[in-house]
Amino acid sequence: MIDIQYLLLLQKLREMSGGIFDEFFNGMSKISVDLLIFIPFAIYWSLNKEWGKRFIGTMYGSELINGLVKLSVCAYRPWIRSDLIQPAGDSKVAATGYSFPSGHTKKLPLYWVQR
């Protein structure tokens, strides 16, 4: 269970920092999940319709692939697999479903859209 050991190391670093970065990373996570979804539509309506269509198609395609991989792998959240893992913030409530791949990974880089 090397992944649990790695997460325990990260947890130890978080504890040593006194949680000083918790709010920053929680904020970054919320921005990526809640706000970035509007960028493709803003691009479509204000900058370039063709580029916006590609961006929207990529976004929905990556959502589909992400969901299929999650259902194929069925990786439980680390705190479900080990009582030693204590997530920061409201992760136990907010993070639902399987953990791999992360929902944050479905935001593909822009260079994929430009091809």
N, C-alpha and C positions, 0 to 999 in steps of 0.2 A: 504494500500500500504506500508506494513512494509518493503518490499524489497527496495523500493525507499528511505525510511528513512535511511535504513542501508547504501545504496550507497551514500546518502548525507553525512552521518557520515564519511565514507571512503574518500569522496571528500574533506571534511573539514580537515581531517588529512593530506591529500596530500597537500592541500593549506598551512597548518600550517608548513609543512616541507620545503616549498619553492620549491617543486618539486625535491628535492635532490635525491630521489630514482627512479624518472621517467625513466631515461636512463637505470638504472640497470634492472628494471622490463621489460622494452621494449626489452632489449637485451636478457633476459631470455626467453621471449615469442618468439622472433625470433629464438633463438637456438632450442627451443622445436618444433617449427613448421618446420623450414627449415633444420636443421641438423640431428635431431634425427631419421628422416625417413631413413637415410642411415645405421644406426646401425644394423638392422636385416640382411641387405644384406652383410655387412662386417662380421658379425658373420657367415653367411652361407658360404661365400667364404674363410674365414681364420681360423675359429675356429672349428665349428661343424655343418655339413650340416643338421642333424636331428633337432638340436636345432634351427638353422636358419630357417628351414621350419616351425616349430611351431611358431616361433616369427613372421615370415611374415604372416602366416595364422591368427594369433591373431590380427596383425595390420590391415589386410584387413577386418577381421570380425568385429573388433571394429569400423572401418570406416563405415561399413554398418549399424551396430546398431545405431551408433551416428547419421547418416543421417536419419534413420527411426524415431528415437525419436524426432529429430529436426522438421521433417515434421509433426509429430503427435501433438507435443505440440504447435508449432507456436508461440513461445515467442519472441516478438519484442525486439530490443535492448533498453536498459534503456533510452538513449537519445531520442529515438523516442517516448517512453511512457511519458517522462517528460522533459520539457524544462529546468528544474533546473539542470539536470545532464550534466556535461561537461567532457567528457572523456579526458584522457591525450594523448599526442602525436597525431599520425595519425590514431587513432582508428576509427574516423568517416568515413575515406576513406578505411582503411585496413580491418576493421571488417564488412564483408558482411553477408547477410542471417540472420537467426534467432540466438538468443543468447543462448538458452538452448537446450541441454547441450553444454557446451563450447567445441570448437574443441580441446582444450588442454586435455580434459578428455579421448580422444580416445587412449592415450598412456597408455596402461595397464601396471601394475607393472610386473616385470620379474618373480615373483613367479607364476603368472598365466601360464606362458609359460613352466615352469619347471615341472608342474604337469603331 
